[in-house]
Amino acid sequence: MKRNRAIAWVLGALLLSSVASLPVTADDDGDEYHEKGEGKQTSAAMPPSWKTECAECHLAYPAKLLPASGWREIMGNLGQHFGTDASLDAATIAEILPFLEQNAGSERKYAAAKGKSALRITETRWFVHEHYDELSPAVWKRVSSPSNCAACHTTAEQGNYDEDFIKIPR
């Protein structure tokens, strides 16, 4: 009996050490953005001008939804911002751009989906995986536009995109 316990203990220890030595890999399918609390936009060092200037016409999208290169291109072409002149003075750009760059998403995860624009959050690999692959065309008709985050993300206006606060329109 004691021998069986000893063997079981040794086997258990070997199993634990084997599992502990397995390589850990990052989940890059986009789901980690939606883990509890992860969808919340950080307010630390958030310049007030980002909220007032960007949210004047649309939601002030979380900086992590585009890579830094995308934000630099958007901020460098505000005179032709998706068909609108959203020009800002140099001081305001100098206040907003560093925030966007420092809080940007990874180039790999938020790269443009194949054949799509690198400047549209709705056309990133992550967005396509998380939204187009999971929602039916009927839902998209009710939402009206992929950029209408608040249609489903009930706390998007507060910068919170956590899955706990999603309500798909019926």
N, C-alpha and C positions, 0 to 999 in steps of 0.2 A: 504494500500500500504506500509506504513512504517512498519507495523507488518510483512508482507511477507519478506521485506528486512532483518529485524532483525532475523527472523527465518532462512532465507537463510544464513546469516552471521554466526549464531550459528552452523548450520549444517556443513558449510564449515570449521569452526574452529575445530569442533569435528572430521571431516574427516581427516584434516591435523594432528591433534594430534594423531589420531589412526595410520596413516601411519608412522609418526615419531617414534612411539614406537615399530614398527615391528623389529624383530631381523634382523641383517645384517649378511649374510653368505658369505663366500669367494667362488669364482668360482674356482673349482679344476679340471675342465675338460681340462685344458691346454690352453684354448683360451686366457687367460690373458697374456700369454707370447707374443702373437702376437698383442696386442693392440698397437696403434700408438706409436712408439718410444721405446716400451718395449723390442724389440728384439735386441737392441743394447748392445754389450759387453762394459762394463765400462773399460776405460783405466786407471782409478785412481789406483795407487799402482800396476799396472801390471808390473811384473818384465820382463826386456828385455829378459832374458834367457828363459822365457816361450814361447815367440814368436819365438826366434831363434831355440831353441831345439825342441819344439813340432811341429812347422810349417815347419821343415826341410823335413818331410816325408808326412805330411797331414796338413789340416787346424788346426790352434790352436783353438780347439773347445771352445766355451764359458764355463767357469767354472760352470755356473748355470745349465748345462745340465746333470750333475751327482750329486748325493749327496756326501757329504764329505767322507763317508765311501768308496764309489767307487773310488774316487780320491786317497785316502790313499792306497787302494789295488793296483791300477794301478801303482802309484809311487813306491810302495814297490816291484813290480815285473817287473821292466823295462828290466831285462835281458831276459825275455820271453814275450815281448810286442806284443801280437797278431802275433806270429810267427817270430818276429824280435828282435834282441838284441838292445835295445834302452837305454842301461845302461848310467847313468849319475853319476858324482862324488857327494859325500855327500854334498858339498857346494852348488852345483846347485840344488839338491833336496831340501835342506834347504831354498833355495830362492823361488822355485816354489810352493812347497807343501802348505805353509801357505796361499798363494794367492788363490790356488784352494779351500782350506778348507773354507776360509772366504767368498768366492764368490760362493760357491756350492749351488745347488738347494736343495729343501726340500727332506728329506728321503721318505716321502709319495708320493709326486708328481712324483719324478724321480726314484722310485723303479722299479725293473725289472718287466716286464710283465710276466704273468703266463708262466712258463716253459722256460723262457729266461735268458740270462746272466745279472748279475747285473753290469757288467763292460762295456757293450756296450751301448752307447747313443742310438743307433738305436733299442735297445731292451727294452727301458724303457717304462713304462705305458704311459707317456706323448707322446713319439715319435710315438708309435704304434697308439694312438688315433689321433694325428695330421697328420700323414702321411699315414700309411697303411689303415686306415679307410676312408681316403679321396681321395687317388690316385688309379687309375686303374693299373692293371698289365702291360698294354701297356706303361704307363708313366714310370714305374720302369725299363722296358727294355731300354728305351731311356736314363734314368739317369745312368744306368749301376751298381750302387751300392748305397745302402741307405746312406752310409757315404760320398757320393759325394755331399755335401751340395751346393757347388758352381754351380752345374748343374741347380738349380732352384733359389737359393738365390743369386742374382747377386752381392750383396755387402757383401757376406760371408767373403771374404778375408780381408775386413776391420772390421770384427766383427759385422756387422749389418745384422740381420736376420728379420728385420721388414717386414711385409706382403706387404708393399707398393713396395718392391723391389724384389718380386717373379715373375719369368717368367718361366712357365712350358715349357720344350722343346717339340717341335712338330716334 
